[in-house]
Amino acid sequence: MVYQNENCFRLNDQERSYDIDVYMANGGYEIWKKVLAGELEPAEIIEQVKASNIRGRGGAGFPTGLKWSFMNREAPGQKYIVCNSDEGEPGTFKDRDIHRYNPHALVEGMMIAGYVIGASEGYNYIRGEFWEPYQIFKNAIEQAREAGLLGKNILDSGWDFDLHVHLGAGAYICGEETALLESIEGKKGQPRFKPPFPASYGLYGKPTTINNTETLASIPMILAKGGKWFNDLGVKNAGGTKLYSVSGHVNSPGNFEVRMGTPFKDLLELAGGVWQGRKLKCVIPGGASTAIIPAEKALEMNMDYDSIANAGSFLGAGSMIVMDETTDIVKVCRNLSHFYWDESCGQCTPCREGTGWLMRVLDRIIDGKGRPEDIAALKDVSGKIMGNVICGLGDAATIALTSAIDHYEHEFMHYVEHGCSIFDRK
Amino acid sequence: MVKVEINGQVIEAHEGDMLIDVADGAQIPIPRFCYHKKLSIAANCRMCLVDVEGAWKPLPACATPVTDGMVVRTNSPKAIASQKSVMEFLLINHPLDCPICDQGGECELQDVAMDYGEDVSRYTEAKRVVGDKNAGPLISTDMTRCIHCTRCVRFGQEVAGMMELGATGRSEWMEIGTYVEKSIDSEMSGNMIDLCPVGALTSKPFRYTTRTWELKAHQGIAAHDSIGSHIQVHSKNDKVMRVVPHENEDINEVWLSDRDRFSYESINAEDRLTKPMIKVNGEWKATDWETALQVAIEGLQKAVGNDIGVMASANSTTEELHLLQKIARGIGSENIDFRTRQVDFSADAKGFHTPGLATAIADVEKQDAVVMVGSYLRKELPILNLRLRKATLKGAKVIAVNPQAFKFNYDLEQIADDNGMVANLAGLAKAAADAKGDNDALLANVTATDTDKVNAEALINAKNSIVMLGQIAQSHADYALLTKLAASLAKNTDSELSILPIQANEVGANLVNFLPANGKNAAQMAQGMDAFLLMGLEAADFTDATQAGQAFKNAGFVVNLTAFDSEEARQYSDVMLPIALFAETAGTFVNINGNKQSFKMSVKPQGDAKAAWKVLRVMGNMFNLAGFDYTHTNEVLREVLDNRSTTLALAHLDAEMVSANNDSKVVMVAPYQMDAMVRRAPSLQKTPDANVATMVGGQD
């Protein structure tokens, strides 16, 4: 059987799960109180998080416990905990539902994380379009403040923590962690070059830890039930449950919280299977920045880092874009290229210039004016962007496209040779 | 120290130095666009990507700190592939309009493309076109050519301290522009032209006049403020086409003020005087030098024994000023002066104090506290202001005692209230005197406020500090008193006291004693004289221009050594002798630090104009004065240096405290009204700084 909703979504079936009383009736903020009472030391928390084997849920999959241990809690000066809820990756919409159904888990997770790294202030950067989640989260902060769980000298512990919400303005690049920091600072959202990394030079130049929403919202349960419990839910190289956003050509798209390593087949079934009785063509497993996996490989893989890597792609943020057999892959690439062209911050040369080039060549191919050398040019230009840019956006813009050409070059060739799609009846 | 290997060469470097600097030091070329040694690191152009062992992707040399044992290749196939990739990307949307681009021939994109670009582009899609911005009269924009290196943006933020340009928009549509359509008004704006690696920002006055490879470069010294910035005069066919900065780390670094960059336009002004002119029966006649000089000498000889006033612009060379005072004294006139904007000459009774700054220009950055008395330094001496700005960024406290709060480009404390400069400075001086137990009689009736005490404390605690008197103080009715108060403050706070020379050669004018030892000063002469001998001066150079003009008109005889033929000059002169302007003559300026900076002639003077020192030499001979047989400016300079004037100890000045607030009597001078040349530079005259009413910060 497929286990569902054991962690972030555990309250989803309850009325008004976003209210503090519901959260507290289900054991919420107990961990936070223990932390404040000194019953749970920061070192012990980091040990539990390491034991849980939770890897960053924003897409990069960096071990969270390790990331936290980079921060020197005792170092003097201001430090920050920042939650990345920008969730701009096409195909991803899991963090939105955490805000809607379980915002207090995130508040508690951020407060604990802040305590562990010695940050007395936190920022939650919410995607600009998420007005409703933004309101709910703001409300959650107010509730926590009224309950005395947030603010100065919380529960007489001597510890201060304050939480701010920052609503973005719609730029994809602000999901890149250093661009996000720039954006919070009121500057143009564009990535910083690294090093220095945020752990030494972050928000307002202070040491900062940035985690994804799902990561932080998982912390209270990890600490409540123990790192081992979380680890055992998952697979060897990745513990716990994972939220998967399933979209595209399925009957019931949505978010599903299942265990790491759940077979893709089962997840597809939860989403009602491929729509209109059609067959699966391929799937993008981790959001638009990950490589396309053809059906035959996808149906054999499990939803965890290693299995998807074996299938030739990346788990990313767990955002499945399912495509049925009638999908024109060239148009898919064109659509994605348009997105990256539009969302490039424009700062560094290869991404600023290269994404537009890719898009225009694809436009021309779809217009029926493709040339045989165009396909090699797409691969070549992609290669020239890859690795030469400041942040991951430029690299990401090439990944799905390159994999599409690898798997479906004949569809591109058909456009070039016949001036139309392989699906167009002549 | 760490050891780094670049292309097989082992180099010692400081840990944390950026790779590009280490490579530059070893003369290993790495292509770059966004990197500039005077600006922060952006790492956005990606042109300097190099191959670092152990890194899977190429790293930007400008943003990669060196570590011990690092092995770098700037020319491996991987590095070259990355560099060529970036080059191709930079060129796809570049218009490649080099044949009609002013940057052609001195374009960094063109140069680097020679090495890293392909002959033919394989990009066949539509190219980006970007609307041009109106950036004002000095900078011409062609934003389609922009490669988004953001050097201009960083210059504004980091150096000029005026965030006038920024990047708006995303992706391909990211644009460099002024946020709201407005001109670029910084007094240092021209530097963006130099910084722009491509033809996106070019010089509007220079635009479309010459191809840069046709230009001849001459070393020169800037002629419009006492900094003595090093410049290159670029000429074609003996015509000055433009002026650009020449790097000198101790003085102007790589920068140049707009005033010194664009004033060259007046060299080619329509109203240049190109022939000697004499007035015959009220009619002006062009004539030859012999005749004109004969008329001049005869006229002046007739006036000998009466009051002859001899005045010159402080932008004249040391040699010119020396010869002119020598003639004046030779024909028996002690009425010699250049201080046309000074009002209070009461300090002269005790002697003269040579203005200047003992602290080296570069060391102004190291000051911990500075008090400006009567100075809008930003417009008076822009380069010095940049150095002071750097000091403030490192935490220096700057206090300005001014008649009004000006718009400085850094944080400072401006004391500019209705009490007036005298009272405010006295309060500060009193606080310092109290702290040091100094019973200065001058300050007996002054009380220090709490703010004064805090400020005095800061000055006393500062390791390096300066009290400087600027142009506004020098044209103040209570100048002597302000100087004495400043001297007291400087003494009790252990600060350097500096009277800032403003014009290019005020220090030189003092050195050659171009001052009225027992004669009339500039203000007295402006009330009327029997005859005048003027050099490079106009009525507009005086605080009361109307009065000065009237005095010239009423004089019996006026010999005018001038580069310009104006209606006004025709009205009051009897002889007009055409003289060379700064790029047309050899000579020496003595700068604010007392550095004697000699320069050669860059271009021939226009028409029959001659270098003023040559004209004066002949005049000296015609007056039969001894010692006028110079053949070279060096000989004149040697004579000057052999007999320097003494300086006055400012602490011994005579001055009484006054209760009146005379601040409102100060006549402010806009930076582009300072001398006859800038007044005739058309592009500068179109900017806000051309007059006091529109000057940036002038009306706050």
Chai-1 contact restraints between the chains, C-beta under 6 A:
chainA,res_idxA,chainB,res_idxB,connection_type,confidence,min_distance_angstrom,max_distance_angstrom,comment,restraint_id
A,F193,B,A43,contact,1.0,0.0,6.0,A-B,restraint_1
A,F193,B,A63,contact,1.0,0.0,6.0,A-B,restraint_2
A,W341,B,S171,contact,1.0,0.0,6.0,A-B,restraint_3
A,S344,B,S171,contact,1.0,0.0,6.0,A-B,restraint_4
A,C345,B,R170,contact,1.0,0.0,6.0,A-B,restraint_5
A,G346,B,R170,contact,1.0,0.0,6.0,A-B,restraint_6
A,G346,B,S171,contact,1.0,0.0,6.0,A-B,restraint_7
A,G346,B,M174,contact,1.0,0.0,6.0,A-B,restraint_8
A,Q347,B,N44,contact,1.0,0.0,6.0,A-B,restraint_9
A,C348,B,N44,contact,1.0,0.0,6.0,A-B,restraint_10
A,C348,B,R46,contact,1.0,0.0,6.0,A-B,restraint_11
A,T349,B,C45,contact,1.0,0.0,6.0,A-B,restraint_12
A,T349,B,R46,contact,1.0,0.0,6.0,A-B,restraint_13
A,T349,B,V86,contact,1.0,0.0,6.0,A-B,restraint_14
A,T349,B,F89,contact,1.0,0.0,6.0,A-B,restraint_15
A,T349,B,L90,contact,1.0,0.0,6.0,A-B,restraint_16
A,P350,B,R46,contact,1.0,0.0,6.0,A-B,restraint_17
A,P350,B,F89,contact,1.0,0.0,6.0,A-B,restraint_18
A,E353,B,F89,contact,1.0,0.0,6.0,A-B,restraint_19
A,E353,B,I92,contact,1.0,0.0,6.0,A-B,restraint_20
A,E353,B,N93,contact,1.0,0.0,6.0,A-B,restraint_21
A,G354,B,F89,contact,1.0,0.0,6.0,A-B,restraint_22
A,G356,B,E172,contact,1.0,0.0,6.0,A-B,restraint_23
A,R360,B,E125,contact,1.0,0.0,6.0,A-B,restraint_24
A,K384,B,S85,contact,1.0,0.0,6.0,A-B,restraint_25
A,G387,B,K57,contact,1.0,0.0,6.0,A-B,restraint_26
A,N388,B,R46,contact,1.0,0.0,6.0,A-B,restraint_27
A,N388,B,S82,contact,1.0,0.0,6.0,A-B,restraint_28
A,N388,B,S85,contact,1.0,0.0,6.0,A-B,restraint_29
